[in-house]
Amino acid sequence: MSGKRATPLRLGVLASGRGSNLQAIIDAIEAGSLAAQIVVVVSNKQNAQALERARKHGVPAVFLDPKPCAGRPDSRETYDRAILEVLQKYDVELVLLAGYMKIVTPVLINAYQNRMMNIHPSLLPAFPGLDAQKQALEWGVKLAGCTVHFVTEGVDEGPIIIQAAVPVLDEDTPETLALRILEQEHRIYPRAVQLYAEGRLQVEGRCVRVADAASDAARAIRNPA
């Protein structure tokens, strides 16, 4: 069901690096285009720039050191239970992975089924995993892009919410392609969260249906033009 929320959607963000997608979410909230509130940012890296971005905007920033969990047969699950305690402490409704460089376990996935999103720099299901831009260039694709999807146990296999495409240029390197894709990531991630906040996303098997979505079947992207 779609409708206006009485209170902002409570977001928890997991990040490991610079946090540019976190910043895009923050900017959208502050601009009034995203009806949400980031209530906590959690990182497995003490010096992650994402934590500094959170602090700058008055958002609680939590570093959870994975080292105490290392060496245990259930180390990943133990670490995710610690994350889950933080998310529950802050009453997080939707979890966002933003450059989070750890594979989440069923401990988190089951607790936030269809309530955890990730953004990946390819047009999934093509090129999952690491070095997606390099993979795209090696395969000679004409269009690359990014995907926001719900998180499941399979790496980058969850139901797709929204995608954006960019042309691949003959002179592209993985770095130049990544920069153009990143611009689109910053556009579509806040949009996906807003669609969730509006209650317009319905998961049906592997598909995500968007209520009241505009469509124009006569238009398409073509490259080369």
PEKA-V17127 format. One record per residue. N is the residue number from 1. RES is the residue in one small letter. SS is DSSP state (alpha for helix, beta for strand, coil for the rest). Layout:
N/RES/SS  N/RES/SS
//
This chain:
1/m/coil  2/s/coil  3/g/coil  4/k/coil  5/r/coil  6/a/coil  7/t/coil  8/p/coil  9/l/beta  10/r/beta  11/l/beta  12/g/beta  13/v/beta  14/l/beta  15/a/beta  16/s/coil  17/g/coil  18/r/coil  19/g/coil  20/s/alpha  21/n/alpha  22/l/alpha  23/q/alpha  24/a/alpha  25/i/alpha  26/i/alpha  27/d/alpha  28/a/alpha  29/i/alpha  30/e/alpha  31/a/alpha  32/g/coil  33/s/coil  34/l/coil  35/a/coil  36/a/beta  37/q/beta  38/i/beta  39/v/beta  40/v/beta  41/v/beta  42/v/beta  43/s/beta  44/n/coil  45/k/coil  46/q/coil  47/n/coil  48/a/coil  49/q/alpha  50/a/alpha  51/l/alpha  52/e/alpha  53/r/alpha  54/a/alpha  55/r/alpha  56/k/alpha  57/h/coil  58/g/coil  59/v/coil  60/p/coil  61/a/beta  62/v/beta  63/f/beta  64/l/coil  65/d/coil  66/p/coil  67/k/alpha  68/p/alpha  69/c/alpha  70/a/coil  71/g/coil  72/r/coil  73/p/coil  74/d/coil  75/s/alpha  76/r/alpha  77/e/alpha  78/t/alpha  79/y/alpha  80/d/alpha  81/r/alpha  82/a/alpha  83/i/alpha  84/l/alpha  85/e/alpha  86/v/alpha  87/l/alpha  88/q/alpha  89/k/alpha  90/y/coil  91/d/coil  92/v/coil  93/e/coil  94/l/beta  95/v/beta  96/l/beta  97/l/beta  98/a/coil  99/g/coil  100/y/coil  101/m/coil  102/k/coil  103/i/coil  104/v/coil  105/t/coil  106/p/alpha  107/v/alpha  108/l/alpha  109/i/alpha  110/n/alpha  111/a/alpha  112/y/coil  113/q/coil  114/n/coil  115/r/coil  116/m/beta  117/m/beta  118/n/beta  119/i/beta  120/h/beta  121/p/coil  122/s/coil  123/l/coil  124/l/coil  125/p/coil  126/a/coil  127/f/coil  128/p/coil  129/g/coil  130/l/coil  131/d/coil  132/a/alpha  133/q/alpha  134/k/alpha  135/q/alpha  136/a/alpha  137/l/alpha  138/e/alpha  139/w/alpha  140/g/coil  141/v/coil  142/k/coil  143/l/beta  144/a/beta  145/g/beta  146/c/beta  147/t/beta  148/v/beta  149/h/beta  150/f/beta  151/v/coil  152/t/coil  153/e/coil  154/g/coil  155/v/coil  156/d/coil  157/e/coil  158/g/coil  159/p/coil  160/i/beta  161/i/beta  162/i/beta  163/q/beta  164/a/beta  165/a/beta  166/v/beta  167/p/beta  168/v/coil  169/l/coil  170/d/coil  171/e/coil  172/d/coil  173/t/coil  174/p/alpha  175/e/alpha  176/t/alpha  177/l/alpha  178/a/alpha  179/l/alpha  180/r/alpha  181/i/alpha  182/l/alpha  183/e/alpha  184/q/alpha  185/e/alpha  186/h/alpha  187/r/alpha  188/i/alpha  189/y/alpha  190/p/alpha  191/r/alpha  192/a/alpha  193/v/alpha  194/q/alpha  195/l/alpha  196/y/alpha  197/a/alpha  198/e/coil  199/g/coil  200/r/coil  201/l/beta  202/q/beta  203/v/beta  204/e/beta  205/g/coil  206/r/coil  207/c/beta  208/v/beta  209/r/beta  210/v/beta  211/a/coil  212/d/coil  213/a/coil  214/a/coil  215/s/coil  216/d/coil  217/a/coil  218/a/coil  219/r/coil  220/a/coil  221/i/coil  222/r/coil  223/n/coil  224/p/coil  225/a/coil
//
